[in-house]
């Protein structure tokens, strides 16, 4: 049984040529280039959902909460041991 799955898509001639040119420059096949680029973008999108910015006041409040003792160590262990969404 193959563990790989097929992904099909349609592209305009100009987009296919652009992708083929970039793939050639990187020494990759079209499929390898597209899969790498898609995975890179997917990781970026997922990371954007986990990173955030705070004002100085909100950062102090956030840090104060982080400094409090852990109320549910089992939940923290589950969180820290599960795989990232892009590692699934």
PDB file with one MODEL, atoms N, CA, C and O in Angstrom:
MODEL        1
ATOM      1  N   UNK A   1       0.836  -1.181   0.000  1.00  0.00           N
ATOM      2  CA  UNK A   1       0.000   0.000   0.000  1.00  0.00           C
ATOM      3  C   UNK A   1       0.888   1.254   0.000  1.00  0.00           C
ATOM      4  O   UNK A   1       1.802   1.368   0.817  1.00  0.00           O
ATOM      5  N   UNK A   2       0.619   2.186  -0.909  1.00  0.00           N
ATOM      6  CA  UNK A   2       1.387   3.429  -0.988  1.00  0.00           C
ATOM      7  C   UNK A   2       0.900   4.409   0.065  1.00  0.00           C
ATOM      8  O   UNK A   2      -0.302   4.574   0.274  1.00  0.00           O
ATOM      9  N   UNK A   3       1.844   5.052   0.717  1.00  0.00           N
ATOM     10  CA  UNK A   3       1.485   6.052   1.719  1.00  0.00           C
ATOM     11  C   UNK A   3       1.351   7.432   1.094  1.00  0.00           C
ATOM     12  O   UNK A   3       0.935   8.375   1.767  1.00  0.00           O
ATOM     13  N   UNK A   4       1.694   7.563  -0.165  1.00  0.00           N
ATOM     14  CA  UNK A   4       1.616   8.852  -0.846  1.00  0.00           C
ATOM     15  C   UNK A   4       0.256   9.013  -1.512  1.00  0.00           C
ATOM     16  O   UNK A   4      -0.342   8.039  -1.970  1.00  0.00           O
ATOM     17  N   UNK A   5      -0.219  10.234  -1.561  1.00  0.00           N
ATOM     18  CA  UNK A   5      -1.495  10.554  -2.198  1.00  0.00           C
ATOM     19  C   UNK A   5      -1.242  11.543  -3.319  1.00  0.00           C
ATOM     20  O   UNK A   5      -0.294  12.325  -3.253  1.00  0.00           O
ATOM     21  N   UNK A   6      -2.071  11.519  -4.339  1.00  0.00           N
ATOM     22  CA  UNK A   6      -1.948  12.408  -5.482  1.00  0.00           C
ATOM     23  C   UNK A   6      -2.703  13.703  -5.226  1.00  0.00           C
ATOM     24  O   UNK A   6      -3.796  13.699  -4.660  1.00  0.00           O
ATOM     25  N   UNK A   7      -2.101  14.818  -5.652  1.00  0.00           N
ATOM     26  CA  UNK A   7      -2.752  16.125  -5.602  1.00  0.00           C
ATOM     27  C   UNK A   7      -2.781  16.647  -7.036  1.00  0.00           C
ATOM     28  O   UNK A   7      -1.730  16.807  -7.657  1.00  0.00           O
ATOM     29  N   UNK A   8      -3.957  16.909  -7.559  1.00  0.00           N
ATOM     30  CA  UNK A   8      -4.098  17.431  -8.919  1.00  0.00           C
ATOM     31  C   UNK A   8      -4.585  18.868  -8.866  1.00  0.00           C
ATOM     32  O   UNK A   8      -5.392  19.230  -8.009  1.00  0.00           O
ATOM     33  N   UNK A   9      -4.085  19.691  -9.794  1.00  0.00           N
ATOM     34  CA  UNK A   9      -4.596  21.053  -9.903  1.00  0.00           C
ATOM     35  C   UNK A   9      -4.394  21.568 -11.310  1.00  0.00           C
ATOM     36  O   UNK A   9      -3.559  21.062 -12.060  1.00  0.00           O
ATOM     37  N   UNK A  10      -5.165  22.577 -11.656  1.00  0.00           N
ATOM     38  CA  UNK A  10      -5.052  23.200 -12.972  1.00  0.00           C
ATOM     39  C   UNK A  10      -4.383  24.555 -12.800  1.00  0.00           C
ATOM     40  O   UNK A  10      -4.581  25.237 -11.795  1.00  0.00           O
ATOM     41  N   UNK A  11      -3.579  24.940 -13.806  1.00  0.00           N
ATOM     42  CA  UNK A  11      -2.895  26.230 -13.777  1.00  0.00           C
ATOM     43  C   UNK A  11      -2.850  26.804 -15.184  1.00  0.00           C
ATOM     44  O   UNK A  11      -2.855  26.067 -16.170  1.00  0.00           O
ATOM     45  N   UNK A  12      -2.807  28.116 -15.263  1.00  0.00           N
ATOM     46  CA  UNK A  12      -2.659  28.763 -16.569  1.00  0.00           C
ATOM     47  C   UNK A  12      -1.259  28.445 -17.111  1.00  0.00           C
ATOM     48  O   UNK A  12      -0.359  28.043 -16.373  1.00  0.00           O
ATOM     49  N   UNK A  13      -1.111  28.637 -18.405  1.00  0.00           N
ATOM     50  CA  UNK A  13       0.183  28.375 -19.041  1.00  0.00           C
ATOM     51  C   UNK A  13       1.259  29.253 -18.407  1.00  0.00           C
ATOM     52  O   UNK A  13       2.365  28.785 -18.137  1.00  0.00           O
ATOM     53  N   UNK A  14       0.936  30.525 -18.168  1.00  0.00           N
ATOM     54  CA  UNK A  14       1.951  31.435 -17.627  1.00  0.00           C
ATOM     55  C   UNK A  14       2.368  31.025 -16.208  1.00  0.00           C
ATOM     56  O   UNK A  14       3.543  31.129 -15.857  1.00  0.00           O
ATOM     57  N   UNK A  15       1.427  30.568 -15.405  1.00  0.00           N
ATOM     58  CA  UNK A  15       1.780  30.126 -14.043  1.00  0.00           C
ATOM     59  C   UNK A  15       2.598  28.845 -14.083  1.00  0.00           C
ATOM     60  O   UNK A  15       3.549  28.686 -13.317  1.00  0.00           O
ATOM     61  N   UNK A  16       2.230  27.935 -14.971  1.00  0.00           N
ATOM     62  CA  UNK A  16       2.999  26.689 -15.093  1.00  0.00           C
ATOM     63  C   UNK A  16       4.427  27.001 -15.537  1.00  0.00           C
ATOM     64  O   UNK A  16       5.377  26.417 -15.014  1.00  0.00           O
ATOM     65  N   UNK A  17       4.587  27.904 -16.485  1.00  0.00           N
ATOM     66  CA  UNK A  17       5.928  28.269 -16.947  1.00  0.00           C
ATOM     67  C   UNK A  17       6.729  28.931 -15.826  1.00  0.00           C
ATOM     68  O   UNK A  17       7.920  28.660 -15.671  1.00  0.00           O
ATOM     69  N   UNK A  18       6.092  29.783 -15.059  1.00  0.00           N
ATOM     70  CA  UNK A  18       6.751  30.427 -13.927  1.00  0.00           C
ATOM     71  C   UNK A  18       7.241  29.382 -12.923  1.00  0.00           C
ATOM     72  O   UNK A  18       8.383  29.431 -12.467  1.00  0.00           O
ATOM     73  N   UNK A  19       6.364  28.444 -12.589  1.00  0.00           N
ATOM     74  CA  UNK A  19       6.714  27.381 -11.645  1.00  0.00           C
ATOM     75  C   UNK A  19       7.825  26.506 -12.205  1.00  0.00           C
ATOM     76  O   UNK A  19       8.770  26.161 -11.495  1.00  0.00           O
ATOM     77  N   UNK A  20       7.710  26.149 -13.472  1.00  0.00           N
ATOM     78  CA  UNK A  20       8.744  25.315 -14.093  1.00  0.00           C
ATOM     79  C   UNK A  20      10.100  26.015 -14.094  1.00  0.00           C
ATOM     80  O   UNK A  20      11.127  25.383 -13.845  1.00  0.00           O
ATOM     81  N   UNK A  21      10.107  27.309 -14.371  1.00  0.00           N
ATOM     82  CA  UNK A  21      11.366  28.063 -14.384  1.00  0.00           C
ATOM     83  C   UNK A  21      11.992  28.072 -12.990  1.00  0.00           C
ATOM     84  O   UNK A  21      13.188  27.820 -12.843  1.00  0.00           O
ATOM     85  N   UNK A  22      11.190  28.361 -11.975  1.00  0.00           N
ATOM     86  CA  UNK A  22      11.704  28.376 -10.600  1.00  0.00           C
ATOM     87  C   UNK A  22      12.176  26.986 -10.173  1.00  0.00           C
ATOM     88  O   UNK A  22      13.202  26.850  -9.507  1.00  0.00           O
ATOM     89  N   UNK A  23      11.431  25.968 -10.556  1.00  0.00           N
ATOM     90  CA  UNK A  23      11.825  24.599 -10.213  1.00  0.00           C
ATOM     91  C   UNK A  23      13.164  24.250 -10.843  1.00  0.00           C
ATOM     92  O   UNK A  23      14.024  23.648 -10.200  1.00  0.00           O
ATOM     93  N   UNK A  24      13.336  24.627 -12.100  1.00  0.00           N
ATOM     94  CA  UNK A  24      14.598  24.362 -12.797  1.00  0.00           C
ATOM     95  C   UNK A  24      15.769  25.057 -12.100  1.00  0.00           C
ATOM     96  O   UNK A  24      16.835  24.469 -11.918  1.00  0.00           O
ATOM     97  N   UNK A  25      15.554  26.312 -11.714  1.00  0.00           N
ATOM     98  CA  UNK A  25      16.615  27.066 -11.048  1.00  0.00           C
ATOM     99  C   UNK A  25      17.012  26.458  -9.706  1.00  0.00           C
ATOM    100  O   UNK A  25      18.157  26.593  -9.274  1.00  0.00           O
ATOM    101  N   UNK A  26      16.079  25.797  -9.056  1.00  0.00           N
ATOM    102  CA  UNK A  26      16.377  25.182  -7.757  1.00  0.00           C
ATOM    103  C   UNK A  26      16.792  23.720  -7.893  1.00  0.00           C
ATOM    104  O   UNK A  26      17.126  23.066  -6.905  1.00  0.00           O
ATOM    105  N   UNK A  27      16.768  23.215  -9.124  1.00  0.00           N
ATOM    106  CA  UNK A  27      17.174  21.827  -9.345  1.00  0.00           C
ATOM    107  C   UNK A  27      16.138  20.811  -8.880  1.00  0.00           C
ATOM    108  O   UNK A  27      16.475  19.667  -8.577  1.00  0.00           O
ATOM    109  N   UNK A  28      14.892  21.229  -8.826  1.00  0.00           N
ATOM    110  CA  UNK A  28      13.822  20.330  -8.374  1.00  0.00           C
ATOM    111  C   UNK A  28      12.864  20.047  -9.514  1.00  0.00           C
ATOM    112  O   UNK A  28      12.782  20.794 -10.489  1.00  0.00           O
ATOM    113  N   UNK A  29      12.147  18.953  -9.366  1.00  0.00           N
ATOM    114  CA  UNK A  29      11.068  18.677 -10.309  1.00  0.00           C
ATOM    115  C   UNK A  29       9.922  19.648 -10.009  1.00  0.00           C
ATOM    116  O   UNK A  29       9.876  20.251  -8.937  1.00  0.00           O
ATOM    117  N   UNK A  30       9.014  19.792 -10.949  1.00  0.00           N
ATOM    118  CA  UNK A  30       7.853  20.646 -10.728  1.00  0.00           C
ATOM    119  C   UNK A  30       7.091  20.192  -9.483  1.00  0.00           C
ATOM    120  O   UNK A  30       6.722  21.008  -8.638  1.00  0.00           O
ATOM    121  N   UNK A  31       6.864  18.903  -9.382  1.00  0.00           N
ATOM    122  CA  UNK A  31       6.105  18.384  -8.233  1.00  0.00           C
ATOM    123  C   UNK A  31       6.809  18.667  -6.913  1.00  0.00           C
ATOM    124  O   UNK A  31       6.178  19.109  -5.953  1.00  0.00           O
ATOM    125  N   UNK A  32       8.114  18.415  -6.861  1.00  0.00           N
ATOM    126  CA  UNK A  32       8.866  18.651  -5.626  1.00  0.00           C
ATOM    127  C   UNK A  32       8.859  20.128  -5.265  1.00  0.00           C
ATOM    128  O   UNK A  32       8.696  20.487  -4.099  1.00  0.00           O
ATOM    129  N   UNK A  33       9.037  20.991  -6.275  1.00  0.00           N
ATOM    130  CA  UNK A  33       9.032  22.427  -6.032  1.00  0.00           C
ATOM    131  C   UNK A  33       7.677  22.880  -5.495  1.00  0.00           C
ATOM    132  O   UNK A  33       7.605  23.616  -4.511  1.00  0.00           O
ATOM    133  N   UNK A  34       6.610  22.438  -6.146  1.00  0.00           N
ATOM    134  CA  UNK A  34       5.266  22.843  -5.730  1.00  0.00           C
ATOM    135  C   UNK A  34       4.915  22.324  -4.346  1.00  0.00           C
ATOM    136  O   UNK A  34       4.306  23.040  -3.552  1.00  0.00           O
ATOM    137  N   UNK A  35       5.289  21.098  -4.050  1.00  0.00           N
ATOM    138  CA  UNK A  35       4.991  20.533  -2.734  1.00  0.00           C
ATOM    139  C   UNK A  35       5.773  21.263  -1.646  1.00  0.00           C
ATOM    140  O   UNK A  35       5.226  21.587  -0.592  1.00  0.00           O
ATOM    141  N   UNK A  36       7.057  21.522  -1.908  1.00  0.00           N
ATOM    142  CA  UNK A  36       7.866  22.265  -0.933  1.00  0.00           C
ATOM    143  C   UNK A  36       7.292  23.662  -0.700  1.00  0.00           C
ATOM    144  O   UNK A  36       7.165  24.103   0.443  1.00  0.00           O
ATOM    145  N   UNK A  37       6.947  24.357  -1.786  1.00  0.00           N
ATOM    146  CA  UNK A  37       6.413  25.715  -1.668  1.00  0.00           C
ATOM    147  C   UNK A  37       5.071  25.712  -0.937  1.00  0.00           C
ATOM    148  O   UNK A  37       4.807  26.591  -0.116  1.00  0.00           O
ATOM    149  N   UNK A  38       4.236  24.738  -1.230  1.00  0.00           N
ATOM    150  CA  UNK A  38       2.933  24.649  -0.565  1.00  0.00           C
ATOM    151  C   UNK A  38       3.080  24.354   0.920  1.00  0.00           C
ATOM    152  O   UNK A  38       2.379  24.944   1.742  1.00  0.00           O
ATOM    153  N   UNK A  39       3.969  23.461   1.265  1.00  0.00           N
ATOM    154  CA  UNK A  39       4.198  23.134   2.676  1.00  0.00           C
ATOM    155  C   UNK A  39       4.789  24.325   3.425  1.00  0.00           C
ATOM    156  O   UNK A  39       4.421  24.590   4.570  1.00  0.00           O
ATOM    157  N   UNK A  40       5.701  25.038   2.777  1.00  0.00           N
ATOM    158  CA  UNK A  40       6.290  26.230   3.391  1.00  0.00           C
ATOM    159  C   UNK A  40       5.203  27.270   3.678  1.00  0.00           C
ATOM    160  O   UNK A  40       5.184  27.865   4.755  1.00  0.00           O
ATOM    161  N   UNK A  41       4.309  27.486   2.728  1.00  0.00           N
ATOM    162  CA  UNK A  41       3.223  28.447   2.913  1.00  0.00           C
ATOM    163  C   UNK A  41       2.254  27.958   3.993  1.00  0.00           C
ATOM    164  O   UNK A  41       1.776  28.754   4.801  1.00  0.00           O
ATOM    165  N   UNK A  42       1.968  26.672   4.010  1.00  0.00           N
ATOM    166  CA  UNK A  42       1.065  26.119   5.021  1.00  0.00           C
ATOM    167  C   UNK A  42       1.638  26.325   6.422  1.00  0.00           C
ATOM    168  O   UNK A  42       0.908  26.693   7.343  1.00  0.00           O
ATOM    169  N   UNK A  43       2.930  26.092   6.588  1.00  0.00           N
ATOM    170  CA  UNK A  43       3.570  26.310   7.889  1.00  0.00           C
ATOM    171  C   UNK A  43       3.507  27.777   8.284  1.00  0.00           C
ATOM    172  O   UNK A  43       3.295  28.100   9.452  1.00  0.00           O
ATOM    173  N   UNK A  44       3.693  28.668   7.309  1.00  0.00           N
ATOM    174  CA  UNK A  44       3.610  30.106   7.578  1.00  0.00           C
ATOM    175  C   UNK A  44       2.204  30.498   8.036  1.00  0.00           C
ATOM    176  O   UNK A  44       2.048  31.251   8.997  1.00  0.00           O
ATOM    177  N   UNK A  45       1.191  29.988   7.351  1.00  0.00           N
ATOM    178  CA  UNK A  45      -0.193  30.296   7.720  1.00  0.00           C
ATOM    179  C   UNK A  45      -0.499  29.772   9.119  1.00  0.00           C
ATOM    180  O   UNK A  45      -1.112  30.472   9.925  1.00  0.00           O
ATOM    181  N   UNK A  46      -0.076  28.548   9.407  1.00  0.00           N
ATOM    182  CA  UNK A  46      -0.327  27.974  10.732  1.00  0.00           C
ATOM    183  C   UNK A  46       0.433  28.724  11.814  1.00  0.00           C
ATOM    184  O   UNK A  46      -0.090  28.919  12.911  1.00  0.00           O
ATOM    185  N   UNK A  47       1.656  29.148  11.524  1.00  0.00           N
ATOM    186  CA  UNK A  47       2.438  29.904  12.503  1.00  0.00           C
ATOM    187  C   UNK A  47       1.783  31.251  12.780  1.00  0.00           C
ATOM    188  O   UNK A  47       1.804  31.733  13.912  1.00  0.00           O
ATOM    189  N   UNK A  48       1.199  31.862  11.744  1.00  0.00           N
ATOM    190  CA  UNK A  48       0.519  33.145  11.934  1.00  0.00           C
ATOM    191  C   UNK A  48      -0.665  33.021  12.886  1.00  0.00           C
ATOM    192  O   UNK A  48      -1.104  34.011  13.472  1.00  0.00           O
ATOM    193  N   UNK A  49      -1.173  31.819  13.037  1.00  0.00           N
ATOM    194  CA  UNK A  49      -2.296  31.609  13.940  1.00  0.00           C
ATOM    195  C   UNK A  49      -1.841  31.400  15.376  1.00  0.00           C
ATOM    196  O   UNK A  49      -2.672  31.333  16.281  1.00  0.00           O
ATOM    197  N   UNK A  50      -0.544  31.297  15.598  1.00  0.00           N
ATOM    198  CA  UNK A  50      -0.032  31.028  16.942  1.00  0.00           C
ATOM    199  C   UNK A  50       0.861  32.133  17.477  1.00  0.00           C
ATOM    200  O   UNK A  50       1.229  32.098  18.651  1.00  0.00           O
ATOM    201  N   UNK A  51       1.222  33.109  16.661  1.00  0.00           N
ATOM    202  CA  UNK A  51       2.058  34.225  17.101  1.00  0.00           C
ATOM    203  C   UNK A  51       1.196  35.479  17.230  1.00  0.00           C
ATOM    204  O   UNK A  51       0.289  35.700  16.427  1.00  0.00           O
ATOM    205  N   UNK A  52       1.474  36.278  18.219  1.00  0.00           N
ATOM    206  CA  UNK A  52       0.676  37.475  18.429  1.00  0.00           C
ATOM    207  C   UNK A  52       1.545  38.567  19.033  1.00  0.00           C
ATOM    208  O   UNK A  52       2.626  38.291  19.553  1.00  0.00           O
ATOM    209  N   UNK A  53       1.075  39.799  18.963  1.00  0.00           N
ATOM    210  CA  UNK A  53       1.784  40.932  19.544  1.00  0.00           C
ATOM    211  C   UNK A  53       0.903  41.585  20.599  1.00  0.00           C
ATOM    212  O   UNK A  53      -0.324  41.551  20.508  1.00  0.00           O
ATOM    213  N   UNK A  54       1.545  42.180  21.604  1.00  0.00           N
ATOM    214  CA  UNK A  54       0.830  42.818  22.706  1.00  0.00           C
ATOM    215  C   UNK A  54       1.444  44.178  23.007  1.00  0.00           C
ATOM    216  O   UNK A  54       2.622  44.416  22.741  1.00  0.00           O
ATOM    217  N   UNK A  55       0.630  45.058  23.562  1.00  0.00           N
ATOM    218  CA  UNK A  55       1.159  46.330  24.058  1.00  0.00           C
ATOM    219  C   UNK A  55       2.002  46.023  25.293  1.00  0.00           C
ATOM    220  O   UNK A  55       1.948  44.913  25.824  1.00  0.00           O
ATOM    221  N   UNK A  56       2.774  46.996  25.746  1.00  0.00           N
ATOM    222  CA  UNK A  56       3.627  46.795  26.931  1.00  0.00           C
ATOM    223  C   UNK A  56       2.796  46.413  28.149  1.00  0.00           C
ATOM    224  O   UNK A  56       3.176  45.519  28.905  1.00  0.00           O
ATOM    225  N   UNK A  57       1.671  47.083  28.342  1.00  0.00           N
ATOM    226  CA  UNK A  57       0.816  46.787  29.506  1.00  0.00           C
ATOM    227  C   UNK A  57       0.240  45.377  29.422  1.00  0.00           C
ATOM    228  O   UNK A  57       0.226  44.644  30.411  1.00  0.00           O
ATOM    229  N   UNK A  58      -0.230  45.007  28.248  1.00  0.00           N
ATOM    230  CA  UNK A  58      -0.795  43.658  28.085  1.00  0.00           C
ATOM    231  C   UNK A  58       0.293  42.597  28.196  1.00  0.00           C
ATOM    232  O   UNK A  58       0.037  41.496  28.682  1.00  0.00           O
ATOM    233  N   UNK A  59       1.502  42.919  27.751  1.00  0.00           N
ATOM    234  CA  UNK A  59       2.607  41.975  27.894  1.00  0.00           C
ATOM    235  C   UNK A  59       2.932  41.748  29.371  1.00  0.00           C
ATOM    236  O   UNK A  59       3.188  40.616  29.782  1.00  0.00           O
ATOM    237  N   UNK A  60       2.923  42.808  30.164  1.00  0.00           N
ATOM    238  CA  UNK A  60       3.160  42.651  31.609  1.00  0.00           C
ATOM    239  C   UNK A  60       2.082  41.773  32.243  1.00  0.00           C
ATOM    240  O   UNK A  60       2.388  40.908  33.064  1.00  0.00           O
ATOM    241  N   UNK A  61       0.831  41.991  31.867  1.00  0.00           N
ATOM    242  CA  UNK A  61      -0.267  41.183  32.405  1.00  0.00           C
ATOM    243  C   UNK A  61      -0.123  39.728  31.967  1.00  0.00           C
ATOM    244  O   UNK A  61      -0.353  38.811  32.755  1.00  0.00           O
ATOM    245  N   UNK A  62       0.256  39.523  30.715  1.00  0.00           N
ATOM    246  CA  UNK A  62       0.458  38.175  30.193  1.00  0.00           C
ATOM    247  C   UNK A  62       1.587  37.479  30.943  1.00  0.00           C
ATOM    248  O   UNK A  62       1.450  36.325  31.350  1.00  0.00           O
ATOM    249  N   UNK A  63       2.701  38.180  31.124  1.00  0.00           N
ATOM    250  CA  UNK A  63       3.835  37.603  31.858  1.00  0.00           C
ATOM    251  C   UNK A  63       3.480  37.291  33.300  1.00  0.00           C
ATOM    252  O   UNK A  63       3.949  36.296  33.851  1.00  0.00           O
ATOM    253  N   UNK A  64       2.659  38.126  33.916  1.00  0.00           N
ATOM    254  CA  UNK A  64       2.226  37.863  35.293  1.00  0.00           C
ATOM    255  C   UNK A  64       1.448  36.550  35.359  1.00  0.00           C
ATOM    256  O   UNK A  64       1.612  35.770  36.296  1.00  0.00           O
ATOM    257  N   UNK A  65       0.612  36.317  34.369  1.00  0.00           N
ATOM    258  CA  UNK A  65      -0.137  35.049  34.336  1.00  0.00           C
ATOM    259  C   UNK A  65       0.809  33.870  34.116  1.00  0.00           C
ATOM    260  O   UNK A  65       0.615  32.800  34.692  1.00  0.00           O
ATOM    261  N   UNK A  66       1.821  34.064  33.291  1.00  0.00           N
ATOM    262  CA  UNK A  66       2.790  32.983  33.064  1.00  0.00           C
ATOM    263  C   UNK A  66       3.585  32.665  34.330  1.00  0.00           C
ATOM    264  O   UNK A  66       3.995  31.523  34.538  1.00  0.00           O
ATOM    265  N   UNK A  67       3.800  33.664  35.166  1.00  0.00           N
ATOM    266  CA  UNK A  67       4.578  33.473  36.394  1.00  0.00           C
ATOM    267  C   UNK A  67       3.797  32.773  37.499  1.00  0.00           C
ATOM    268  O   UNK A  67       4.393  32.317  38.475  1.00  0.00           O
ATOM    269  N   UNK A  68       2.478  32.678  37.367  1.00  0.00           N
ATOM    270  CA  UNK A  68       1.667  32.010  38.388  1.00  0.00           C
ATOM    271  C   UNK A  68       1.937  30.504  38.349  1.00  0.00           C
ATOM    272  O   UNK A  68       2.314  29.973  37.304  1.00  0.00           O
ATOM    273  N   UNK A  69       1.752  29.823  39.460  1.00  0.00           N
ATOM    274  CA  UNK A  69       1.926  28.360  39.471  1.00  0.00           C
ATOM    275  C   UNK A  69       0.956  27.679  38.497  1.00  0.00           C
ATOM    276  O   UNK A  69      -0.143  28.171  38.241  1.00  0.00           O
ATOM    277  N   UNK A  70       1.386  26.561  37.976  1.00  0.00           N
ATOM    278  CA  UNK A  70       0.570  25.801  37.027  1.00  0.00           C
ATOM    279  C   UNK A  70      -0.593  25.151  37.767  1.00  0.00           C
ATOM    280  O   UNK A  70      -0.392  24.415  38.733  1.00  0.00           O
ATOM    281  N   UNK A  71      -1.811  25.430  37.306  1.00  0.00           N
ATOM    282  CA  UNK A  71      -3.005  24.883  37.948  1.00  0.00           C
ATOM    283  C   UNK A  71      -3.268  23.447  37.494  1.00  0.00           C
ATOM    284  O   UNK A  71      -3.710  22.616  38.288  1.00  0.00           O
ATOM    285  N   UNK A  72      -3.000  23.157  36.226  1.00  0.00           N
ATOM    286  CA  UNK A  72      -3.303  21.827  35.682  1.00  0.00           C
ATOM    287  C   UNK A  72      -2.081  21.324  34.914  1.00  0.00           C
ATOM    288  O   UNK A  72      -1.978  21.512  33.702  1.00  0.00           O
ATOM    289  N   UNK A  73      -1.173  20.693  35.621  1.00  0.00           N
ATOM    290  CA  UNK A  73       0.075  20.220  35.005  1.00  0.00           C
ATOM    291  C   UNK A  73      -0.178  19.170  33.929  1.00  0.00           C
ATOM    292  O   UNK A  73       0.559  19.100  32.946  1.00  0.00           O
ATOM    293  N   UNK A  74      -1.209  18.358  34.110  1.00  0.00           N
ATOM    294  CA  UNK A  74      -1.507  17.320  33.114  1.00  0.00           C
ATOM    295  C   UNK A  74      -1.900  17.953  31.782  1.00  0.00           C
ATOM    296  O   UNK A  74      -1.485  17.476  30.726  1.00  0.00           O
ATOM    297  N   UNK A  75      -2.693  19.016  31.822  1.00  0.00           N
ATOM    298  CA  UNK A  75      -3.097  19.699  30.594  1.00  0.00           C
ATOM    299  C   UNK A  75      -1.890  20.324  29.912  1.00  0.00           C
ATOM    300  O   UNK A  75      -1.781  20.285  28.686  1.00  0.00           O
ATOM    301  N   UNK A  76      -0.987  20.898  30.690  1.00  0.00           N
ATOM    302  CA  UNK A  76       0.221  21.489  30.128  1.00  0.00           C
ATOM    303  C   UNK A  76       1.094  20.414  29.477  1.00  0.00           C
ATOM    304  O   UNK A  76       1.651  20.633  28.401  1.00  0.00           O
ATOM    305  N   UNK A  77       1.209  19.285  30.111  1.00  0.00           N
ATOM    306  CA  UNK A  77       1.989  18.178  29.544  1.00  0.00           C
ATOM    307  C   UNK A  77       1.392  17.735  28.216  1.00  0.00           C
ATOM    308  O   UNK A  77       2.129  17.492  27.260  1.00  0.00           O
ATOM    309  N   UNK A  78       0.061  17.626  28.141  1.00  0.00           N
ATOM    310  CA  UNK A  78      -0.596  17.240  26.887  1.00  0.00           C
ATOM    311  C   UNK A  78      -0.302  18.275  25.793  1.00  0.00           C
ATOM    312  O   UNK A  78      -0.010  17.918  24.651  1.00  0.00           O
ATOM    313  N   UNK A  79      -0.382  19.538  26.152  1.00  0.00           N
ATOM    314  CA  UNK A  79      -0.136  20.599  25.179  1.00  0.00           C
ATOM    315  C   UNK A  79       1.297  20.547  24.652  1.00  0.00           C
ATOM    316  O   UNK A  79       1.518  20.661  23.447  1.00  0.00           O
ATOM    317  N   UNK A  80       2.241  20.379  25.522  1.00  0.00           N
ATOM    318  CA  UNK A  80       3.650  20.421  25.133  1.00  0.00           C
ATOM    319  C   UNK A  80       4.138  19.155  24.442  1.00  0.00           C
ATOM    320  O   UNK A  80       5.196  19.168  23.812  1.00  0.00           O
ATOM    321  N   UNK A  81       3.395  18.076  24.547  1.00  0.00           N
ATOM    322  CA  UNK A  81       3.839  16.825  23.919  1.00  0.00           C
ATOM    323  C   UNK A  81       3.103  16.508  22.630  1.00  0.00           C
ATOM    324  O   UNK A  81       3.466  15.552  21.944  1.00  0.00           O
ATOM    325  N   UNK A  82       2.076  17.279  22.276  1.00  0.00           N
ATOM    326  CA  UNK A  82       1.377  16.998  21.008  1.00  0.00           C
ATOM    327  C   UNK A  82       2.131  17.639  19.851  1.00  0.00           C
ATOM    328  O   UNK A  82       2.862  18.615  20.021  1.00  0.00           O
ATOM    329  N   UNK A  83       1.932  17.067  18.685  1.00  0.00           N
ATOM    330  CA  UNK A  83       2.635  17.540  17.491  1.00  0.00           C
ATOM    331  C   UNK A  83       2.028  18.860  17.001  1.00  0.00           C
ATOM    332  O   UNK A  83       0.842  19.124  17.195  1.00  0.00           O
ATOM    333  N   UNK A  84       2.857  19.668  16.370  1.00  0.00           N
ATOM    334  CA  UNK A  84       2.392  20.906  15.746  1.00  0.00           C
ATOM    335  C   UNK A  84       1.473  20.549  14.588  1.00  0.00           C
ATOM    336  O   UNK A  84       1.616  19.472  14.010  1.00  0.00           O
ATOM    337  N   UNK A  85       0.534  21.418  14.233  1.00  0.00           N
ATOM    338  CA  UNK A  85      -0.413  21.090  13.138  1.00  0.00           C
ATOM    339  C   UNK A  85       0.279  20.724  11.831  1.00  0.00           C
ATOM    340  O   UNK A  85      -0.232  19.887  11.087  1.00  0.00           O
ATOM    341  N   UNK A  86       1.430  21.329  11.532  1.00  0.00           N
ATOM    342  CA  UNK A  86       2.113  21.025  10.260  1.00  0.00           C
ATOM    343  C   UNK A  86       2.947  19.761  10.338  1.00  0.00           C
ATOM    344  O   UNK A  86       3.538  19.362   9.335  1.00  0.00           O
ATOM    345  N   UNK A  87       3.013  19.124  11.486  1.00  0.00           N
ATOM    346  CA  UNK A  87       3.771  17.866  11.634  1.00  0.00           C
ATOM    347  C   UNK A  87       2.865  16.643  11.534  1.00  0.00           C
ATOM    348  O   UNK A  87       3.339  15.518  11.689  1.00  0.00           O
ATOM    349  N   UNK A  88       1.604  16.832  11.286  1.00  0.00           N
ATOM    350  CA  UNK A  88       0.644  15.713  11.254  1.00  0.00           C
ATOM    351  C   UNK A  88       0.688  14.952   9.994  1.00  0.00           C
ATOM    352  O   UNK A  88      -0.060  13.989   9.828  1.00  0.00           O
TER     353      UNK A  88
ENDMDL
END
